[in-house]
């Protein structure tokens, strides 16, 4: 147990530096954020498994703990006519090197701060945890992947109503105070409850984000009910012999 706790702390507390595209490191704020994004490091390679080809776009990998709930969600969506098509997994885990390439893709046309509104700098992306992914809709019906028009689809409305039942919450809702672009396609897994295998670890990784920048919809742990016993006092009748004893005194 001690060894596993150490590994978890290492992932949370020692992320890679958020390198900018010119090789310099981004300024880190007192709460650990780089350009608005919290640190996450990268998941160990052995923790990742592939999402079945029929359930993903161009293939992707996620944490082993997350896959069962993801498969259940995608199967439920595939069987519900309300979706209006299919929901698929896309852009799941991203290594730090891949995140760096993604972050620097538009370096000639946008500043690091502008890019960070929609893409986290390396070492500071939820995708690196293996517990986050983007959802794609098929048929796309003219809406490109990872664009706000997804929010107008029946598939997105289905996710809002049903994804929390499978342990998923939307990381970057509208008007979020983290100053990250609204991303209706980006969801993270924290488990339906803390007792689900792997959920405690996912919740530890996202603890700061969930406290400071709540998801919407979000998974709320039901309040713990503590049963208390209220004492009941009963007035007992005074027996005749007790009355006689009192008079003798």
N, C-alpha and C positions, 0 to 999 in steps of 0.2 A: 504493500500500500504506500509506503514512503517513497519508493522508487517512482511509482506512477504519479504521485503528487508532484515530485520534482520535475518530471517531464512536462506536466501540464503547466507548471509555473514558468518553465523555460520558454514554452511556446508563447505564453502571454507576456512575459516581462522582457524578453530579449529579441524583439523583431529586428529585421534588417533595417539599415538606414534607408530613409526615403530619398533615394537618389534622384536628382533632377536629370534632365536629358543632357546637360552639359557636364555631368560628372560631379557637380556640387551637391551637397546634401540640403534638403529642405529644412527650414527652421522648425524646431519641435516646440509646440506650446507647452505650458505647464501641465496640462492634463494628458500629455503624450501624443496629441494629434499633430499630424503633418498635413498642412493645407486642408484642415477640417476633418481629416480621416484618422480614426483610431488605429493603434498598432495591433497587428495580428501575427506577424511572422509567417511561417509556412508549415504545413502539416508534414509529418514523416511519410515517405513514399509507401511504406508498408501498411498504412492506414487506409489507403485508397483502393476502391474497386470500381470496375467499369459498369456504367449503366447499360442494360441490354440495348443492342443496336436498334431494335424496333421502337424504343422509348425515347430516343435522343436524336438530336440534330448534329451530324458530323462527329458523333461520339463524345462522351465526357465521363469523368470519374468523380466520385464523391466518397465521403467517409463511409466505411463499412456499416457503422451504426445507423446512418441516415437512409441507406438504400431501401430497407423494407417499407418504410413509410412513404418514400418517394414512389416506389412501385405501386403501392396501394392507391395513392392519390392519382397517378396516371391511369391506372386501370379503372378507377371510379369515374374519372372524367371521360374516358373512352366509351363507357357504357351509359352515359347520360346525354340524351338528345339536347338538353338545354345548353350544352357547350357549343353546339353548332360546328363541330369538327373534332379536332384532337388537340390536346395540350401535350407538349413534349419538353424534355429537359435539354437545355442548351447552355454552353459556356459555364460549366460547373467549376471544378477546381482549376485555378490558374497558379502556376508556379511563379516565384518572384521574378524570374527572367522573362516569362511570358507577360506578366503584369507590367514590367518595365517597357517591353515593346509596345504594349497596348497604350500605356500612358504617354509614350513619346511619339505615337503615330502622327499626331498633329502638331508637333513642336514648332514647325515653321509658320503655322498660322494662328497659334494661340499660346498665351503665357501659361506657366505651370499652374497658377491660381485658377485661370479660366478652365484649363483641362480638368482640374480636380473637382469641378462642379459635377462632372459626369463620370470621371474615371479616377479611382484612388491611386496614389503613387505606390510604387513597389514596397512591400512590407506592411502596407496599411489597407489591404483589401480583404473584405469578408470572403471573397472567393478563395483566398489562400488557405482558409481554415478547412476546406472540404465540406463545410456545412451550409454553403450558400450556392445558389444557382440562378440562372435566368430561365424563364419559361418562354417557349415559343408556341405560336398557334398555327395549326394547319387545317384547312387552307388559310393562307395569309390574307387573302382578299384585299390585296393592295396595301396592306400595312407592313412596312419593313420590320424585321426583328429588332427588339430593343428600342422601340420608339413609343412615344406617349399615346399614339393612336390605338395601341393595344387596349387602353382603358375603355374604349368604346365598344369592345367586343363582348359577346355573351360569355366567351371563355374567361375573360377577366372577372366578370361578375360572378361566375361560378367559383373562381379561386377565392374571391373575397368571402363568399358564403361558406366555402367548404375546406379551403386549405388549412385553417387552424385545427380542424378535426384530425388532420394527419401530422400535426406538429410544426406547421410552417406559418411564418408571419412576414409581412411586407416591411422590409428594412427602412425604406426611404419614401414615406408617404408625402402627400402634398404639404407644402408650407412647413417642412421639417426644419427645426432650428439648427440642424447640423450644417445647413447651407449646402446640401447635396441635392442634385436634380431629382425631381420626382421620378421614380423608377417603378412603374406598376408591374414590370416583368421580373424584378429582382426580389427574391425571397430567401430567408434563412430558416434553417431547421433548428428548433430547440426542444422538440419532443412534445407530445400531448400533455405529459406530466413529467415531473422530475424523476419519477420512478422508471421511466422507459429507459432501456439500456442505451447508454451514450448521452442521454439528455443532460445529465448533471455536468458532464464535461463541456457540451455545447453551451449550456447556460453560463458556465464559468467564463468561457471565452468571450461571450457577448454581454457579460454582466454590466460593464460600464456603458456600452451602447444602449442597452435596454433601459437602464436607469436614467441616463441623461437625455437620450433621444428615442423615445418610445416608438415602436412599430405601430402600424395601423393598417389592417387589423393585427392585433397582437394576442398572444396567448397569455392569459392571466391565471396565475396559480390560485385556485379557490382558497378562500380564507380557512385557516385551521379552526375547527370548532372544538372548543374546550368545554367539557361538561363540568359543571359545578353542582355541588349538593348544598341546597339551602337547609340549614338546621330548622327543625320544627320543635317548638317548645310546647309541652302539654302540662297543664295544671292538674296535678293529681289530687284527689279528694283526701282530706285529713281523716284518718281513722279515729274511732271513739277512744281507743286505748291511748293514742298519741295525745289526745286532748287532756286525758287524766294525768299523763306524765308531765305535761306542761304546767298544769295547775299545782302539782306537788312541788315543782321547782319554785 
